[in-house]
Amino acid sequence: MKIKHISFLFFFVITTSIYAQQKEITLEDIWNETFRTEQMDALHSMKNGQQYSVLNINRKKKSSTIDVYDYKTLSKVKTLVDSEATGEIPYFTNYTFSADESKIILATHVESIFRRSTLGIYYVYNTKNNAIVQISEEKIQEPTLSPDGSKVAYGLNNNLYVKDLLSGKVTQITSDGIKNKIINGITDWVYEEEFGFVRAFEWNADGNKIAYLRFDETEVHEFSMDVYGKALYQTQNVFKYPKAGEKNAIVSLYLFDLVKNKTSEVKLNKSYKDFYIPRIKWTNNPDVLSAQYMNRHQNELDLWMINAKDMSSDLVLAEKDKAYIDVTFDLTYLKDNSFIWTSEKDGYNHIYHYSKDGDLINQITKGNWEITNYYGFDEIKNRIYYQSVENGSTNRDVYAIGLTGKNKERLTKTDGTNNASFSADFKYFINTFSSATTPPEYTLNKASGGNIVKSIKDNDILAKRLLDYKTSKKEFSTIHINGNDLNMWMIKPANFNPGKEYPLFMYQYSGPGSQQVANRWNSSNDYWYQMLAQKGYIIACVDGRGTGLKGADFKKMTQRELGKYEVEDQIEAAKILGELPYIDETRIGIWGWSYGGFMSSNTLFKGNDVFKMAIAVAPVTSWRFYDTIYTERYMATPQENSSGYDENSPINHVDKLNGDFLLIHGSGDDNVHVQNTMRMVEALIQADKQFEWMIYPDNNHGIRGGNTRLHLYKKMTDFIDKTLGDKLEKPQENKKHP
């Protein structure tokens, strides 16, 4: 069945006279959400496999509903919860089912703590009798229902609690929680940021035991940030932040038995001196917990099985890597407690099947390509579903394969970025597809064969709206640098004239395992690049060495030298592109955010004969200022690798600045502290280097809210125009020979 969508391929060949009649993209268009895409929010596949639920929010009315739809017909079956109809539940912004779907947790009055962590008022809604229970009068963290929905566990004031929803009785599991000292069941800052999770407790299958992590951060150094707000006096946000080479929190694993009201600490039969516990997960056996332990260098990962009855432990899998091991959530236990696991041990990220004792049964996927998402296992058909880049490193497709590694099937047919959400019984999946020329569209597909059943939602309205604007094709190619073919995209002005010379503005992120050159729909930055292109700039992005999805060797070759090879690749890319007849090699600039700001600073300083300007937003200026888990994964500690830290940090190369530099940071950045920029500023001053800078008060790493993003991009656009755009009114005649 064909699904209609609007493609922009025909649009890119419209004549210059028609372009003149079209509108220019403005910053107000971008940040007032003129180009906002329609999405499907909080999709949950119902346990029956025939239906799915979606959160629908009316922000104007401050109301929300959870609506249930039929997979086959896509028609609405019923409204499960309506905040207005109940009269008891405020407008809610998220929901979570219990395993048996008898209860739903509804999140209200949610406020952010850090990137992933939140506080909120939560309610439990009973789907059988419509009863509503508020979990706590206070704002709590990570409420999680037991599998049968009879109890809910949650974090409050660094302690862990369980509430019996029938009797209302609350049991306090821990009592030693103290801010900036002891945390129970919730991760500390660095685990949240770098291991990607907040809830550090798990129910077993029977709902009678809870495993949880305890963080003792007493000896971790505090970091403080002034919060200016609107009061007469500023306040301070003080939290524990372990910087590279400094002390981490001491983490330990506990089991709480709800029947015996007893807590036991897990003691392994292996001694770990300085370690992490990045994942805990109960197996299908309610008395067997799995836990992953990792050394501080993060190049050794052990998978342990802990028997909750006698507290014995068995090491079932031990992986080692010469560089580091990426921790993932890709662990599935089958009925016999054998497990599915992903690993880079053959040089590419692939899927493996192990027995419950850790014996390798088989490697399920193989090839010089990467698994990018593991979706799950169909126990009836013995099929695994996953996403990969085997159709080219800039594309994503959905595949199925047998547990034995046979009968592989590509389920998505269109080149671009495909991402699946499977029904609980793996009969259907909702595919989200986009490409550089097609905005996101959602379709219902059969899991067997991948054929499209129906279109659910598209962005044709956005596609039509964009026809009124001047835009250019994003051209994908490769560029050969330092022995590697690197992925690249380029955007040229709509009225591009190869006989003219244009300034070049480069973007990159470049962090380990990242990817910016991908065949997917526009982000807000892409619209900004379109706006700049129509002003007369050429925009380019190159994924250099150290980025992802080209194998472990390519990704990990920057080990212990962050900022060396990536910088060399960006400088060489600028040199090669500068030789093109239509690019003015005297007007080349670069920008980036976070790791990208670290990179843009370095390239301007070290490539001072190539780059005329750079913008660095929220940059790391020395890896000595950043956190333990991220930094040491790639660099070891400063005590072990001082040269790697210092020789590649831009703060130590400010004396080489020879162009225009704009430095931007939020003063409330809990991730990359404004300390990075302040120390860079002082170094620049002492080196007698002129530059521009901007501090956004109380803004975190994202620098957004109110008018902030619009102001930020106006600031950057003006700086680009001032430093690269002096000849835009009359593009220079091409002085080079083709």
N, C-alpha and C positions, 0 to 999 in steps of 0.2 A: 504494500500500500504506500503510495507516495504522500509525503507530507509537504504542504506548501510552505515555503519560506522565501523571504526576499533576499536575494544575494546582491552584493555590491560590486560584483565583478564587472557588470555592464556599466556601472556608474563611473568607474575609473577612466573610461575612455571618452567621456563627454568632452566636447570641445571647449576651448578657452572662452569663447563668447558666452556659453551657457554658464560657465563658472562665474563670470562677472555678474550674473543675475542672482547668484546664490549668496546666502548669508555667511558671514564670518563667525566662527565659534568664538565666544567670549568666555572669560573666566567666570562671569556671573552665570552663564549657561551651565558650565561644568559643576559649580559648587551650589547652584540652586536646584540641582537634580533634574535639569532638562533632559538628560540622557539616562535617567534611571531605568534599570531593567526590571521587568516583572520576575518574581521568584516564587518558589513554593517554600513556605516557612514551616519548620518543625514537623517534617513528615515522619510518621510512625507507621510501620507495617503492623497491622493487627495480627494477633496470634492465630486467627482462623485462616490466614493466608489469602483470603478473598477480599479483604478490605484494607483501607489505609486511612489514617486520620491526619488532619492538617490544622494548624493553628491559624485562624483568621482574625486579624486585629483591625479594628476601626479606630485609628488614632485620634480622629476628630471627636468621636463620641466617647472616647476612652472606654471602649468595650471590647470584649474578645470572646471567641467561641472556639470549641474544638469540634470540627465537623468530620464525619465519617463518610467515605466515598467507596464505591464498588470498583474493584479493579477492571472487571469485564466491561461495564457500561460507563465508568467514570462519573456516574450520576451520584448525587448526594443521597446517602441513605438516611442519615439522621444527624442532628446536632447533639453531641454527647454532653457538652457543658456550655452554658451561656452565662456570662458574668452578669448581664442585665436581668435575665430571667430568675436567677437564684435569689438576687437581692441581698445575699450574704457575702459574696466573694467580690472583692475589688477587681478592677481591670487587671488581668494577668498577662504576663509576657512570655511565659514558657510553661511546659508541662512535661511530666514524666510518669509513665505507667509502672505499676508493679508487674512482676513477671507473669502473674496470672490475669492481669488487666482488670482486677476487681477494684483497684484504687488508682487514683491519679493525684500526683502532687502538682499543685498550681503555685507558681512563683509570682509574688506581688511586691511592690515597693522595693525593687532590687537596686542596690547601689554597688558600684565597682570598688574593689580594694586594689588589686593589681591587674595584670593583663587578663587572667582567667578567673580569678577569685572574686566572689561577690558575697554580700550580705542581703538577706531579704526576709520578708514575712511570708510564710508558706502555709497552705491549706491542703488537707487531704479530702478529696471528693470520692465518695463511695458510688460506684456506677450501678450498684444493684438497688440501693434504696435512696439515692440522692442525698445522703447525709453528708454534712460538711464539718470538719474538725480543723481548728487552727492548731498547728503543731506547737507553737510557742508564742508568748506575748512579745518576746524579744526577737531581734533580728538574728537569724542563725545561718549556718553554712552547710551546704551539701546534704540536705535531707535525702535519705535513701530508704525506700520501702523494703521490707523483708520479702522474700519470694512469694509468700502467700498473702502479702498485703496486710498482715495483722499488726505489724510493728513498724516503726520508723526510727532510724538512727540519724544523728546529726551532730554537727560541731557547734559549740557555743563557748566563747571565751577560752579558747585553746583546750577545752575538754570535750569528751565524747559522751553522748547521752542516747538512751533508747526510750521511746514512748510506746506503751501498749495502747493501741487505738481503741480497743474494746473497753478496757477498764480506765484508761486515762492515766495510769500509773507511769511515772517517769523514773528511770533508773540511771543514775550517774555512773558511768563506767570508769572514768578517771577523775582525779581531783587535784592533780599537781600542776595543771596548766597555768602558766603565767606569761603574760605578754613579754616578748623578747627574751624568754628563757626556755620554757617548755611548751611544745605543741603536741597535742594528741589527735590523731586521725585526720589532720589537715596538713598539707605540705608546707614547708618553709618557702621563703621567696625564691631561692635558687632552684629547688626541685620544680616548683610551679612553672618557672620561666623556661628551664632547660630540659626537663623531662616531660613537660607538657601535661601535668595533671594536678588537681587540687585535692580531690577526695582520696585520702590515704587510709580508707577502711573498706572492708568487703564482707558482705554476708555470705555464709555458706548456703548450699542448696536446700538444707532443711530449715534454715532460718533460726538455728539455735546456737550459732557461733559467729563471732565477728573477729576478723583479723585486722589489726591496725598498726600503723607506724607511729613511733614516738620520736620527736626531734628535740634533742637537748642542745639548744643554741646559746647556752650560757656564755661560752668562751668565744663566740663569733663576734667580730667587731661590729659596732653599730655605725650606720650611716644616717645622717640627718639632712633634711631638706627644709629650708624656710618656705612656709606657705603664706603668701602675702594677702590673699583674699581681699575683703573690703573693710576689715576691722581696723581700729586705730593701731593695734600692735600685731605684728606677724606671729604666727605659731610655727611649730616645728613638727615635721613628720619624721619620727625616728624608728628605724627598723634594722634588723640584722641582715647584713649583706657581705658574704665572704668573697673577698677579692682574690685574684689569682695568687696562689702560693700561701694564702692565709688559712686559718682554721675553719673547717666546716662544722656544721652541726653534727653531733653524734646521733646516728639513727639506730633504732632498735625495733624489733618486730615482736608483737604480742598477740595472744589469742584470748578472747573473752568468751567463756561458756555461760550462756544465759540461763541454762537449767541449774547449773551448780553455783552460779553467781561468783565465778572464779576467773582470775586473770593469770596467765602463764606467759613467761618470756620465752621466745624461741632461742635455743642455743644450738648452734651447728657444730658438727664434728670437724670443723676446719677453722683455723684461726685467721681472722681478717684484721689487719691493723688500721687501715684507713680506707673506707669503702662506702659504696652507695647501695641502696635497695630501691632501684628505679621502678620495679613492678611487683605487685602481689596479685594472685588470682587463685580462687578455689577451683579444684578440678571437679569433675562430675561426681566423684566420691565426696560426700559431705564431711568426711574426716581427713581429707588430704588437701593440703594447701600447697600451691607452688609459689616460690619466691625467687626473684632474680637478684643476685648479688654481683656487684661490679667493683673492681679495684679503682683507685683514684685516677690512675692513668687512663682508664676506660678502654683498655685493650684486652681485658679478660672479663668474660661474662659467664657466670655459673647459674644454672637452673637447678633449684633444690625442690624436693618433695618433702613436706613436713607432715608427719602423722599426728593429728590433733589428739588422738587417744593416749599415746605414750610419749609424745613430743620428740620422737626419733626423727632423724632426717637422712635423706639420701641425695647425693649429688648425681643427677641423671644426665646432665649435659654441660660441657665446658668448652667455650669457644675462646680462641685467642686470635689476635690480629697484630701485625707489625706496626700499625698506626692506631686505629681506634675502631670500636664497634658501635654502630648506631642502635640505640634502644628503640623498639617499636611496640605496638599493641598487637602484633600479628602472632597470636598464640591461641589456638583452638583445640579444645579437648574433645575427642570422640567418645562414643559410648564405652569403649573398652579402655578409656584413659590414655590411649595413644594420642599423639598430638601433632598438629600442623604448625610449622615454624618457618620464618623467613630468615635468610642469612646471605651474606656477601662472600662466603668462604671460598667460592670458586671464581671470584673476581667480579661477579655481577649479583644483584639481589634476586634470589630465587626462592621457591617454595620447597620445603622438605617435609617428609613424614617420618616421625620417630615412634618407637614403641613406648609404653609407659615407663620402661626402665631406661630409656635414652638410647636404645639401639637404632641405628639408621635403617629404616625400611626401604625408602627410596627417595631420590631427588626427583621431584615432580615436574618442575620446569627447568629448562636448560637453554642456553644460547647467549650470544653477545648483546644482550639487552636487559632492561631492568623491570622488575615488578614494582609498580608505583602505588598500588592499593590492593589489599587483600579483602575481599567482600564476605566470604564465608563458605561453608561446606554444606551441601545437600546430602543428608544421610540416606535418603531413599534412593537417589540415583548415584551416590558416591562420586559427586562432581564438586569441584572447587571452582569458585568464580573469583576473577581478579582483573585488575587493570594493569596495562603495561605499555611500554614504548617500543614494542617489537615492530611497529609500523612506522618507525622513524622517531628519533629522540624528541622532536617537537610536537608529536601527536600523542594522544592517549586513546586506547581502545579497550573495550571490555571483552574478556575471553572466558571460556569454560574449558575445563580439562578434567579427565578422570583421576581418581586418587592414585592410580597406577602410573600416571604420567602419559596415558594414551588418550586418543580421541579428542585432541584439542580443537576448539571451535572459536572462531572470531564472531562475536555476537553483534558488534556494531560495524556499520558499513561505510560511514562517511568520515573522511579525513578531517581531523580537528581534535577537540578535547571532548571525550565522552566519559561520563561518570554515572555509575549505576546505584540505585537504591532498590534492593531486592525485597520481594514479598517474603513473609516469614516461612512460607513453604517452598520458596525458590521456583515458583511457577511463572512469576512475572518480575520485571524490573522497570522502574521509571528511570529513563535515561535523560540526563541533562547533557545536551550537546551545544557546543559553540565553536566557532572558528574565527580567524581574523576577519572574515567577511560575513559571518552569520551570527547575529545576537542569540543569546541562550533560548533554546526551545526544549520543552519537556514532552516526552512521548512515553506511552505505555508499550512495552515490548515483551514478547514471550521469551522466557529464559531458554527454552529449547529452540535454537535456530536464530533467536534474536529479532525475528520479524516484528515490525511495528504494528501494533493493534490500533492505536488511536493517538491523535495529538491531544495533549492535555492543556498546554499553555505555550504561547510563543511571544515574541516581541516584535511582531510585524508593525505595530503602531510606532515603536521606536525606529524601526528600519525605514518606514515611510517618512518620519520626521527628519531623519538624517539626510534625506534626499534634498532638503531645503538648504543644506549647509555644504560649504566647500570642504571636501575631505580628499585624502590621498590614499592610495593602496600602501599597505605595509608589505614591503618586499622582503621575502626570506631568501637567504643564501648562506654560503659558508665562506670563511676567509682563512687562508692558510698562514698560520703564525707559529713560529718556534716548533715546527714539525707536527703541528696538529691542525686539523680542519675544524675551526670553531664556528658554532652557529651564530648567525647575525640576522638582524632585521634592519631595514632602512625605510624612512618616510621622507619623500621629496615633496616640494611644493606642487600644488595641483597644476599650476601653469609652468611646470619645470621646463627649462630651456637648457639643453646640454651645451649650448654655446656660451653660457654664462658661468660665473663662479659664485658659489654660495658658501656661507659660513656653516660649519659643522658643529652640532651640539650632541654630545654623546651621553648616554645614560647607562649605568650598570649597577649591579648589587654585588655580585662576585663572591658571596659567602660560600663556605664549603657545602656542597650538595645542593645548592640553589639552582634555579633556572628562571631566566627572564625572557629568553627567546623561545616562545611557545605559540603554537597555533590555536589561539583562543581569543575570545571577544575582548573588547576594550575595557581597560580600567580607567579610572578618572585621569590618570597620568597620560593615557593614550590620547584622550581628547585634548589635553594640554599640548601634547606633541603635534597633533593636527593643527591646533591654533598657531603654534610656532612655525609649522611648515608653511602655512598660508601667509605668514608674515615674511617668509623668505629664507627660513633656515632648513637645512637638511638634518634630520635626527637619525641617530644610529645607536644600536645596542649590540654588544658582543659578549657572549658567555665564554669567558676564558678558562684556563686551567684551574682546577679546584671546584668548578661548578659540577652539577650533578647529571645523572642519567646517561653517562657514557662509560660506566664501569668504575670499579673501586680504584684502580691505578690512576685514572685521570682525576678522580675526585680527591684522592688522598696524597697526591704528589706535593701538595703545599704543606704537608705535615712539618711542624716545627718552624715554618717560615711563612706564616700568614702575612700577606702584603708584599711578597717578593715576586713570585711568578705571576700572580694575578695582575700586579702593577706593570710588569714587563709586557704582558699581553695587551693591556689597554694602551700603553705607549706605542707599541709596535702597530696595533690596529689603527691608531690615529695617524701614524706615519704613512701606512699603506693607503688609507682612505684619502689622506692629504695629497697623494700623488694622482688621484683621479682628476681628469681634466675639468670637472665641474665643481670641485671643492677648493676653496681658498685655504691653503695650508697655513696662512698667517692668522686665520680666524677659526681656531678650533677650541671648543670648551667641553667641559665634562661636569656631571653632577651625580650625586647619590645620597642616599639616606641610610643612617645607621652604619652597617658594614660598608654600604656604598659611599657614605660620607668619609669613612676611613680611607676608602680607595680613591675618591676624587681628590682628597687632600694630598695623598701620597703621589698621585700621578701628576698633579700640578707642580709639586715640589721637585720630584725626581725627573719629571719630563718637562722641565722648564723651557726647553728649546722647541717643544712641540705644542704644548697647551698654552693658550692665551689667558684662559680664565677657568675657575672651578667654583662650584657651589657645594658645600658640605652641610648636610642637615643631620643633627643629632649624631655626630661622628664619634667613634672610638678614636682617641688620639694617642693612646698608649694602652697596650693590652694589659699592662700592670694595673690599670684602673677597672678592669672588667671582672666578671664573676668567675669562680673556680671551675664549675662544671663545663661551661662552654669553652672557656679559654684553654684550660689544661687538656681538654679532649684533643685539641689540635696543636698545642704548643708545649705540653708538659708544664712544669712550674717555672717561674722566673729564676728560682734558685738553680734549676737544672739547665735552663736554656736562656740565659740572660742576653746573649747576642741575638737570638731569634726575636726576642721581645723588642730590643732597643734599636736594632739596625733596620727594622721594618715599620717602626711607628712614626707617623708623620710629625709628631711633636719634636722629634730629634732631627728633622730635616727642614725646619722653618727658614734656615739661612739660605736655602736654595730658591725661595719664593721669588719669581721674576714676572708674575702676571697679576691678574685681578682675582681676588679671593673674597668670597662671601661665606661667612660662618654663621650657622643658625642653630639654636637649641631652645628647648623648653626648660624652664627652671625647675619644674616638678617632675623631671624624667627620673623615675625610679629604676629604669633599666640601664641606659647609658647615661650616667650622671652628668649634670652640667659641669661638674668638676673637670671633665675631659675638655670642654671648650674653654673654661677659665684658665686651665693650665696652658692650653694652646695659645690663648690670647696673650698671656704673660710672656711666653716664649717668643711670640712674634714681636711684641713690644721691645723686648731686650735685644732682639736681632735687628731692630730698627726697620721693620717691614710694615708698610701700610696695607690696610685691609678694611673690609666692612664686616659688621656683625650685627646680629639681631637676637635678642632674648625674648621669648614669649612667656610672661609670668604665669607660674603655676601649671603650665601645660606639661603633659607627660610625653612619652616617646612618640605618640601619634600626632601631637600638635594639632588639635582640632577642637571644635566647639564654638557655637555662636558664629561670629564673623572671622574667626581665626584662620581657617584654611584659605578663605578668599584673600585675606590680607597677606598670608604667607606666599601664595602663588603670584600675587601682584608684585610683591617684593622681589621674588626671583625673576619674574618676567622683565621687570624694569632693569634689573642688573644684567640680564642677558642682552637686552636691547642696547644698554649703555656700553657694554664691553665687546660684543660681537656684531651688533647691528648697525654700526656707523655707516655702512654702505648699502643698506637694504633698500633705500628709496630708488637707487639706480644700480642694480646688480652689475658687477664689473664684467667687462668683456673677457672672454676666456683667452688667457695669454699662454695657455699650455697647448701643446700639440696632442691630439687624441692618440 
